[in-house]
Amino acid sequence: MSEPPRKTLAVALTYDAPHAPRVVASGRGLIGEKIIQAAQAHGVPVEKNAVLAQALSSIELESEIPERLYVAVAEILAFVLRAAEEGQRR
């Protein structure tokens, strides 16, 4: 018996220091795919992390992420910053 195909889950964050990152978009299936497409169209790096996406998807839109997710999200922000720096070097 095969598993049913998983629907794409995507969560978009914004970060305005000194505040915690906020969830600004979240969706599964077609909406999740559209979130990823919009990010890519605007040059926003996309990081695949199903466990973190699942945790973030339960947060109300426009809400700051909870403290328990700071470390995981900080790792994603570091990835985004490295990708931006590499893009500027090219």
N, CA, C and O atoms as CSV, one atom per row, in Angstrom:
chain,resi,resn,atom,element,x,y,z
A,1,MET,N,N,0.849,-1.170,0.000
A,1,MET,CA,C,0.000,0.000,0.000
A,1,MET,C,C,0.899,1.240,0.000
A,1,MET,O,O,1.793,1.358,0.838
A,2,SER,N,N,0.665,2.155,-0.929
A,2,SER,CA,C,1.484,3.359,-0.996
A,2,SER,C,C,0.824,4.498,-0.214
A,2,SER,O,O,-0.392,4.539,-0.028
A,3,GLU,N,N,1.686,5.427,0.236
A,3,GLU,CA,C,1.192,6.580,0.976
A,3,GLU,C,C,0.610,7.593,0.001
A,3,GLU,O,O,1.080,7.710,-1.130
A,4,PRO,N,N,-0.421,8.331,0.439
A,4,PRO,CA,C,-0.939,9.387,-0.439
A,4,PRO,C,C,0.109,10.496,-0.575
A,4,PRO,O,O,0.910,10.706,0.337
A,5,PRO,N,N,0.106,11.207,-1.711
A,5,PRO,CA,C,1.098,12.272,-1.883
A,5,PRO,C,C,0.895,13.351,-0.824
A,5,PRO,O,O,-0.234,13.695,-0.472
A,6,ARG,N,N,2.015,13.877,-0.325
A,6,ARG,CA,C,1.936,14.938,0.677
A,6,ARG,C,C,1.702,16.275,-0.015
A,6,ARG,O,O,2.254,16.553,-1.079
A,7,LYS,N,N,0.883,17.077,0.608
A,7,LYS,CA,C,0.647,18.410,0.073
A,7,LYS,C,C,1.743,19.338,0.577
A,7,LYS,O,O,2.152,19.272,1.736
A,8,THR,N,N,2.203,20.195,-0.310
A,8,THR,CA,C,3.250,21.152,0.031
A,8,THR,C,C,2.785,22.051,1.161
A,8,THR,O,O,1.679,22.590,1.116
A,9,LEU,N,N,3.627,22.214,2.175
A,9,LEU,CA,C,3.369,23.129,3.276
A,9,LEU,C,C,4.437,24.197,3.230
A,9,LEU,O,O,5.628,23.887,3.191
A,10,ALA,N,N,4.024,25.457,3.235
A,10,ALA,CA,C,4.976,26.565,3.212
A,10,ALA,C,C,4.568,27.605,4.237
A,10,ALA,O,O,3.384,27.862,4.454
A,11,VAL,N,N,5.576,28.195,4.860
A,11,VAL,CA,C,5.360,29.263,5.825
A,11,VAL,C,C,6.357,30.368,5.500
A,11,VAL,O,O,7.545,30.106,5.317
A,12,ALA,N,N,5.871,31.601,5.431
A,12,ALA,CA,C,6.740,32.749,5.170
A,12,ALA,C,C,6.859,33.584,6.436
A,12,ALA,O,O,5.887,33.829,7.151
A,13,LEU,N,N,8.097,34.013,6.683
A,13,LEU,CA,C,8.384,34.832,7.864
A,13,LEU,C,C,8.916,36.189,7.428
A,13,LEU,O,O,9.461,36.342,6.335
A,14,THR,N,N,8.747,37.159,8.298
A,14,THR,CA,C,9.412,38.447,8.131
A,14,THR,C,C,10.111,38.754,9.442
A,14,THR,O,O,9.677,38.332,10.513
A,15,TYR,N,N,11.206,39.501,9.334
A,15,TYR,CA,C,11.972,39.812,10.542
A,15,TYR,C,C,12.363,41.278,10.525
A,15,TYR,O,O,13.071,41.737,9.629
A,16,ASP,N,N,11.896,42.003,11.521
A,16,ASP,CA,C,12.237,43.410,11.705
A,16,ASP,C,C,12.809,43.561,13.106
A,16,ASP,O,O,12.069,43.646,14.086
A,17,ALA,N,N,14.151,43.594,13.191
A,17,ALA,CA,C,14.805,43.728,14.498
A,17,ALA,C,C,14.340,45.031,15.148
A,17,ALA,O,O,14.136,46.014,14.437
A,18,PRO,N,N,14.171,45.075,16.417
A,18,PRO,CA,C,14.546,44.118,17.445
A,18,PRO,C,C,13.437,43.131,17.793
A,18,PRO,O,O,13.567,42.379,18.759
A,19,HIS,N,N,12.361,43.120,17.033
A,19,HIS,CA,C,11.242,42.222,17.323
A,19,HIS,C,C,11.543,40.803,16.844
A,19,HIS,O,O,12.445,40.586,16.035
A,20,ALA,N,N,10.785,39.854,17.351
A,20,ALA,CA,C,10.916,38.460,16.910
A,20,ALA,C,C,10.339,38.326,15.498
A,20,ALA,O,O,9.484,39.118,15.101
A,21,PRO,N,N,10.799,37.340,14.748
A,21,PRO,CA,C,10.207,37.088,13.428
A,21,PRO,C,C,8.702,36.836,13.549
A,21,PRO,O,O,8.216,36.324,14.558
A,22,ARG,N,N,7.983,37.210,12.489
A,22,ARG,CA,C,6.533,37.018,12.451
A,22,ARG,C,C,6.163,36.120,11.274
A,22,ARG,O,O,6.825,36.131,10.236
A,23,VAL,N,N,5.108,35.353,11.449
A,23,VAL,CA,C,4.552,34.537,10.368
A,23,VAL,C,C,3.649,35.446,9.540
A,23,VAL,O,O,2.697,36.027,10.062
A,24,VAL,N,N,3.951,35.569,8.248
A,24,VAL,CA,C,3.160,36.451,7.387
A,24,VAL,C,C,2.362,35.701,6.330
A,24,VAL,O,O,1.484,36.278,5.688
A,25,ALA,N,N,2.658,34.430,6.147
A,25,ALA,CA,C,1.888,33.615,5.208
A,25,ALA,C,C,2.074,32.153,5.579
A,25,ALA,O,O,3.142,31.742,6.031
A,26,SER,N,N,1.029,31.386,5.382
A,26,SER,CA,C,1.092,29.961,5.680
A,26,SER,C,C,0.030,29.257,4.856
A,26,SER,O,O,-1.100,29.733,4.747
A,27,GLY,N,N,0.392,28.130,4.279
A,27,GLY,CA,C,-0.595,27.403,3.502
A,27,GLY,C,C,-0.102,26.035,3.086
A,27,GLY,O,O,1.098,25.757,3.091
A,28,ARG,N,N,-1.038,25.196,2.731
A,28,ARG,CA,C,-0.767,23.826,2.319
A,28,ARG,C,C,-1.367,23.601,0.931
A,28,ARG,O,O,-2.359,24.228,0.559
A,29,GLY,N,N,-0.754,22.707,0.186
A,29,GLY,CA,C,-1.267,22.386,-1.149
A,29,GLY,C,C,-0.992,23.523,-2.123
A,29,GLY,O,O,0.129,24.029,-2.188
A,30,LEU,N,N,-2.005,23.927,-2.876
A,30,LEU,CA,C,-1.848,24.973,-3.886
A,30,LEU,C,C,-1.387,26.286,-3.258
A,30,LEU,O,O,-0.553,26.984,-3.835
A,31,ILE,N,N,-1.911,26.626,-2.099
A,31,ILE,CA,C,-1.496,27.866,-1.427
A,31,ILE,C,C,-0.022,27.775,-1.030
A,31,ILE,O,O,0.725,28.737,-1.208
A,32,GLY,N,N,0.398,26.639,-0.501
A,32,GLY,CA,C,1.803,26.450,-0.158
A,32,GLY,C,C,2.705,26.595,-1.373
A,32,GLY,O,O,3.766,27.215,-1.299
A,33,GLU,N,N,2.280,26.023,-2.486
A,33,GLU,CA,C,3.056,26.129,-3.716
A,33,GLU,C,C,3.142,27.584,-4.179
A,33,GLU,O,O,4.192,28.027,-4.645
A,34,LYS,N,N,2.045,28.321,-4.052
A,34,LYS,CA,C,2.028,29.739,-4.448
A,34,LYS,C,C,2.951,30.571,-3.565
A,34,LYS,O,O,3.610,31.488,-4.055
A,35,ILE,N,N,3.008,30.261,-2.266
A,35,ILE,CA,C,3.913,30.967,-1.357
A,35,ILE,C,C,5.358,30.750,-1.805
A,35,ILE,O,O,6.142,31.699,-1.845
A,36,ILE,N,N,5.713,29.521,-2.140
A,36,ILE,CA,C,7.071,29.205,-2.596
A,36,ILE,C,C,7.363,29.909,-3.919
A,36,ILE,O,O,8.440,30.479,-4.092
A,37,GLN,N,N,6.422,29.875,-4.842
A,37,GLN,CA,C,6.614,30.546,-6.135
A,37,GLN,C,C,6.821,32.042,-5.959
A,37,GLN,O,O,7.673,32.634,-6.623
A,38,ALA,N,N,6.046,32.662,-5.064
A,38,ALA,CA,C,6.186,34.105,-4.821
A,38,ALA,C,C,7.552,34.413,-4.233
A,38,ALA,O,O,8.184,35.397,-4.616
A,39,ALA,N,N,8.009,33.591,-3.314
A,39,ALA,CA,C,9.336,33.798,-2.721
A,39,ALA,C,C,10.407,33.710,-3.802
A,39,ALA,O,O,11.278,34.576,-3.890
A,40,GLN,N,N,10.345,32.681,-4.611
A,40,GLN,CA,C,11.347,32.492,-5.657
A,40,GLN,C,C,11.306,33.627,-6.679
A,40,GLN,O,O,12.350,34.069,-7.157
A,41,ALA,N,N,10.112,34.098,-7.012
A,41,ALA,CA,C,9.970,35.185,-7.978
A,41,ALA,C,C,10.579,36.486,-7.468
A,41,ALA,O,O,10.984,37.342,-8.255
A,42,HIS,N,N,10.639,36.627,-6.149
A,42,HIS,CA,C,11.198,37.842,-5.552
A,42,HIS,C,C,12.616,37.641,-5.028
A,42,HIS,O,O,13.147,38.493,-4.314
A,43,GLY,N,N,13.226,36.513,-5.384
A,43,GLY,CA,C,14.601,36.264,-4.999
A,43,GLY,C,C,14.794,35.930,-3.529
A,43,GLY,O,O,15.896,36.073,-3.000
A,44,VAL,N,N,13.739,35.489,-2.868
A,44,VAL,CA,C,13.824,35.120,-1.456
A,44,VAL,C,C,14.262,33.656,-1.378
A,44,VAL,O,O,13.605,32.785,-1.948
A,45,PRO,N,N,15.359,33.382,-0.682
A,45,PRO,CA,C,15.798,31.991,-0.557
A,45,PRO,C,C,14.734,31.136,0.142
A,45,PRO,O,O,14.047,31.602,1.052
A,46,VAL,N,N,14.613,29.903,-0.290
A,46,VAL,CA,C,13.643,28.973,0.286
A,46,VAL,C,C,14.422,27.847,0.954
A,46,VAL,O,O,15.297,27.235,0.341
A,47,GLU,N,N,14.101,27.584,2.199
A,47,GLU,CA,C,14.741,26.514,2.963
A,47,GLU,C,C,13.699,25.431,3.219
A,47,GLU,O,O,12.596,25.726,3.679
A,48,LYS,N,N,14.041,24.190,2.927
A,48,LYS,CA,C,13.126,23.076,3.171
A,48,LYS,C,C,13.384,22.505,4.561
A,48,LYS,O,O,14.469,21.999,4.847
A,49,ASN,N,N,12.373,22.596,5.416
A,49,ASN,CA,C,12.455,22.052,6.762
A,49,ASN,C,C,11.028,21.725,7.188
A,49,ASN,O,O,10.330,22.566,7.754
A,50,ALA,N,N,10.601,20.489,6.909
A,50,ALA,CA,C,9.217,20.084,7.135
A,50,ALA,C,C,8.798,20.189,8.595
A,50,ALA,O,O,7.675,20.599,8.891
A,51,VAL,N,N,9.690,19.822,9.507
A,51,VAL,CA,C,9.349,19.854,10.933
A,51,VAL,C,C,9.121,21.293,11.386
A,51,VAL,O,O,8.145,21.576,12.081
A,52,LEU,N,N,10.012,22.200,11.000
A,52,LEU,CA,C,9.859,23.598,11.390
A,52,LEU,C,C,8.633,24.216,10.717
A,52,LEU,O,O,7.897,24.972,11.351
A,53,ALA,N,N,8.411,23.903,9.451
A,53,ALA,CA,C,7.236,24.430,8.758
A,53,ALA,C,C,5.952,23.992,9.463
A,53,ALA,O,O,5.020,24.784,9.610
A,54,GLN,N,N,5.904,22.750,9.892
A,54,GLN,CA,C,4.724,22.252,10.606
A,54,GLN,C,C,4.517,23.038,11.903
A,54,GLN,O,O,3.396,23.435,12.221
A,55,ALA,N,N,5.598,23.259,12.648
A,55,ALA,CA,C,5.494,24.005,13.909
A,55,ALA,C,C,5.056,25.450,13.656
A,55,ALA,O,O,4.217,25.983,14.381
A,56,LEU,N,N,5.622,26.076,12.633
A,56,LEU,CA,C,5.286,27.464,12.332
A,56,LEU,C,C,3.883,27.619,11.773
A,56,LEU,O,O,3.256,28.664,11.943
A,57,SER,N,N,3.388,26.586,11.107
A,57,SER,CA,C,2.058,26.688,10.482
A,57,SER,C,C,0.928,26.791,11.503
A,57,SER,O,O,-0.187,27.185,11.162
A,58,SER,N,N,1.213,26.439,12.743
A,58,SER,CA,C,0.179,26.522,13.773
A,58,SER,C,C,0.105,27.914,14.414
A,58,SER,O,O,-0.762,28.167,15.250
A,59,ILE,N,N,1.009,28.808,14.025
A,59,ILE,CA,C,1.045,30.156,14.590
A,59,ILE,C,C,0.114,31.060,13.783
A,59,ILE,O,O,0.102,31.017,12.552
A,60,GLU,N,N,-0.648,31.861,14.478
A,60,GLU,CA,C,-1.589,32.780,13.835
A,60,GLU,C,C,-0.826,33.781,12.969
A,60,GLU,O,O,0.247,34.250,13.348
A,61,LEU,N,N,-1.388,34.104,11.805
A,61,LEU,CA,C,-0.752,35.066,10.907
A,61,LEU,C,C,-0.524,36.393,11.615
A,61,LEU,O,O,-1.336,36.829,12.430
A,62,GLU,N,N,0.586,37.017,11.291
A,62,GLU,CA,C,1.046,38.293,11.851
A,62,GLU,C,C,1.501,38.190,13.309
A,62,GLU,O,O,1.799,39.205,13.938
A,63,SER,N,N,1.555,36.970,13.846
A,63,SER,CA,C,2.029,36.773,15.212
A,63,SER,C,C,3.522,36.490,15.216
A,63,SER,O,O,4.057,35.879,14.291
A,64,GLU,N,N,4.193,36.950,16.286
A,64,GLU,CA,C,5.603,36.643,16.453
A,64,GLU,C,C,5.756,35.166,16.783
A,64,GLU,O,O,4.884,34.557,17.402
A,65,ILE,N,N,6.877,34.605,16.360
A,65,ILE,CA,C,7.124,33.198,16.655
A,65,ILE,C,C,7.361,33.026,18.156
A,65,ILE,O,O,7.860,33.947,18.803
A,66,PRO,N,N,7.020,31.884,18.716
A,66,PRO,CA,C,7.265,31.663,20.146
A,66,PRO,C,C,8.756,31.445,20.420
A,66,PRO,O,O,9.513,31.025,19.545
A,67,GLU,N,N,9.144,31.739,21.633
A,67,GLU,CA,C,10.539,31.646,22.033
A,67,GLU,C,C,11.120,30.255,21.796
A,67,GLU,O,O,12.308,30.129,21.497
A,68,ARG,N,N,10.311,29.219,21.923
A,68,ARG,CA,C,10.804,27.850,21.755
A,68,ARG,C,C,11.309,27.577,20.330
A,68,ARG,O,O,12.025,26.602,20.103
A,69,LEU,N,N,10.938,28.434,19.375
A,69,LEU,CA,C,11.369,28.245,17.986
A,69,LEU,C,C,12.488,29.193,17.570
A,69,LEU,O,O,12.914,29.170,16.415
A,70,TYR,N,N,12.975,30.031,18.497
A,70,TYR,CA,C,13.997,31.014,18.151
A,70,TYR,C,C,15.242,30.381,17.531
A,70,TYR,O,O,15.725,30.861,16.505
A,71,VAL,N,N,15.761,29.329,18.123
A,71,VAL,CA,C,17.011,28.737,17.631
A,71,VAL,C,C,16.820,28.185,16.217
A,71,VAL,O,O,17.651,28.420,15.339
A,72,ALA,N,N,15.742,27.461,16.001
A,72,ALA,CA,C,15.498,26.879,14.675
A,72,ALA,C,C,15.324,27.971,13.622
A,72,ALA,O,O,15.847,27.858,12.513
A,73,VAL,N,N,14.595,29.020,13.968
A,73,VAL,CA,C,14.379,30.108,13.009
A,73,VAL,C,C,15.672,30.892,12.803
A,73,VAL,O,O,15.937,31.352,11.692
A,74,ALA,N,N,16.478,31.052,13.844
A,74,ALA,CA,C,17.764,31.741,13.701
A,74,ALA,C,C,18.647,31.010,12.691
A,74,ALA,O,O,19.362,31.649,11.919
A,75,GLU,N,N,18.604,29.690,12.691
A,75,GLU,CA,C,19.378,28.915,11.715
A,75,GLU,C,C,18.901,29.200,10.292
A,75,GLU,O,O,19.712,29.289,9.370
A,76,ILE,N,N,17.594,29.342,10.114
A,76,ILE,CA,C,17.038,29.663,8.795
A,76,ILE,C,C,17.457,31.075,8.386
A,76,ILE,O,O,17.844,31.299,7.239
A,77,LEU,N,N,17.382,32.025,9.315
A,77,LEU,CA,C,17.792,33.397,9.001
A,77,LEU,C,C,19.266,33.450,8.618
A,77,LEU,O,O,19.644,34.199,7.717
A,78,ALA,N,N,20.093,32.670,9.284
A,78,ALA,CA,C,21.510,32.607,8.933
A,78,ALA,C,C,21.680,32.073,7.513
A,78,ALA,O,O,22.513,32.571,6.755
A,79,PHE,N,N,20.892,31.061,7.152
A,79,PHE,CA,C,20.919,30.514,5.793
A,79,PHE,C,C,20.555,31.602,4.780
A,79,PHE,O,O,21.219,31.745,3.753
A,80,VAL,N,N,19.501,32.366,5.070
A,80,VAL,CA,C,19.037,33.416,4.162
A,80,VAL,C,C,20.117,34.491,4.002
A,80,VAL,O,O,20.382,34.948,2.890
A,81,LEU,N,N,20.731,34.887,5.099
A,81,LEU,CA,C,21.777,35.904,5.033
A,81,LEU,C,C,22.980,35.418,4.231
A,81,LEU,O,O,23.543,36.172,3.436
A,82,ARG,N,N,23.376,34.160,4.435
A,82,ARG,CA,C,24.500,33.606,3.660
A,82,ARG,C,C,24.155,33.573,2.171
A,82,ARG,O,O,24.986,33.909,1.328
A,83,ALA,N,N,22.925,33.167,1.855
A,83,ALA,CA,C,22.517,33.104,0.454
A,83,ALA,C,C,22.508,34.499,-0.169
A,83,ALA,O,O,22.898,34.663,-1.325
A,84,ALA,N,N,22.069,35.494,0.582
A,84,ALA,CA,C,22.053,36.870,0.065
A,84,ALA,C,C,23.465,37.381,-0.173
A,84,ALA,O,O,23.733,38.028,-1.186
A,85,GLU,N,N,24.369,37.092,0.760
A,85,GLU,CA,C,25.758,37.514,0.601
A,85,GLU,C,C,26.401,36.851,-0.612
A,85,GLU,O,O,27.134,37.503,-1.355
A,86,GLU,N,N,26.140,35.577,-0.818
A,86,GLU,CA,C,26.694,34.864,-1.965
A,86,GLU,C,C,26.140,35.428,-3.271
A,86,GLU,O,O,26.855,35.508,-4.270
A,87,GLY,N,N,24.870,35.816,-3.261
A,87,GLY,CA,C,24.255,36.407,-4.449
A,87,GLY,C,C,24.860,37.745,-4.791
A,87,GLY,O,O,24.961,38.093,-5.967
A,88,GLN,N,N,25.267,38.509,-3.785
A,88,GLN,CA,C,25.878,39.815,-4.030
A,88,GLN,C,C,27.300,39.681,-4.555
A,88,GLN,O,O,27.784,40.557,-5.272
A,89,ARG,N,N,27.963,38.599,-4.205
A,89,ARG,CA,C,29.341,38.385,-4.668
A,89,ARG,C,C,29.405,38.007,-6.138
A,89,ARG,O,O,30.454,38.145,-6.768
A,90,ARG,N,N,28.326,37.546,-6.677
A,90,ARG,CA,C,28.330,37.049,-8.073
A,90,ARG,C,C,28.210,38.157,-9.065
A,90,ARG,O,O,28.198,37.908,-10.270
